[in-house]
Amino acid sequence: MIEYEIRRLIKDAKENEGLKSELLKSRKGPDPMKNFCDVCQKHGYEIYLGELFSYGMDMNDSKLRSTNGGGSFAIDGWDDAFENIFEELNG
């Protein structure tokens, strides 16, 4: 569900400069992930803090499971799902 909402959000934000601006501004503050989720919910996207946090962890966990024999620790340089959202918004 969250992956669908993120895809929808990014698509809409690329077409709506006001939404995109609000999302980018959400990074500035003491709690960027919460700010981001608040903006999303304000605009009707079902993106919640716990789901956003676990989405990033699930992505990295899947990468670890996909290695031969399974990985026991995260690999430096693997992307952060939250940061990837902003990379896509700016790209």
C-alpha positions in Angstrom: 0.0 0.0 0.0 2.7 2.5 1.0 4.7 1.9 -2.2 1.6 2.7 -4.3 0.9 5.9 -2.3 4.6 7.0 -2.6 4.5 6.5 -6.4 1.2 8.4 -6.6 2.5 11.2 -4.5 5.7 11.6 -6.5 3.8 11.6 -9.8 1.3 14.2 -8.5 4.1 16.4 -6.9 5.9 16.5 -10.2 2.8 17.9 -11.8 1.8 20.2 -8.9 4.5 22.7 -7.9 2.7 23.7 -4.7 2.6 20.1 -3.4 6.2 19.6 -4.4 7.3 22.8 -2.6 5.5 21.7 0.6 7.1 18.3 0.5 10.6 19.8 0.0 10.0 22.2 2.8 9.0 19.4 5.1 12.6 18.3 5.4 13.5 21.5 7.2 12.6 21.1 10.9 13.3 19.0 13.9 11.3 15.9 12.6 11.4 15.7 8.8 9.7 12.3 8.5 6.8 13.4 10.6 6.6 16.7 8.8 6.6 14.9 5.5 3.8 12.5 6.6 1.7 15.4 7.9 2.0 17.1 4.4 1.1 13.8 2.7 -2.0 13.3 4.9 -3.1 16.9 4.5 -3.2 16.3 0.7 -5.0 12.9 1.0 -2.1 10.5 0.7 -2.2 7.6 3.2 1.4 7.8 4.2 2.0 7.4 7.9 5.2 7.6 9.9 5.4 4.0 11.1 4.8 2.7 7.6 7.3 5.1 6.0 9.9 4.0 8.5 9.3 0.3 8.1 9.2 0.8 4.2 12.8 1.8 4.3 13.8 -1.0 6.6 11.9 -3.6 4.5 13.7 -2.5 1.4 17.1 -3.0 3.0 16.0 -6.2 4.7 15.0 -7.6 1.3 18.4 -6.7 -0.1 20.1 -8.5 2.7 17.9 -11.6 2.2 18.7 -11.6 -1.5 22.4 -12.1 -1.0 23.9 -15.6 -1.2 23.5 -17.0 2.3 21.9 -13.9 3.7 23.6 -10.8 5.0 24.2 -10.2 8.6 24.7 -6.4 8.5 23.7 -3.5 6.2 26.1 -2.5 3.5 27.4 1.0 3.5 26.1 3.0 0.6 22.7 1.4 0.3 20.0 4.0 -0.3 17.7 5.4 2.2 14.1 5.1 1.1 13.1 8.4 2.6 15.9 10.2 0.8 15.1 8.4 -2.4 11.6 10.1 -2.4 13.3 13.5 -2.5 15.8 12.4 -5.1 12.8 11.5 -7.3 11.0 14.7 -6.6 14.1 16.7 -7.7 14.9 14.5 -10.7 
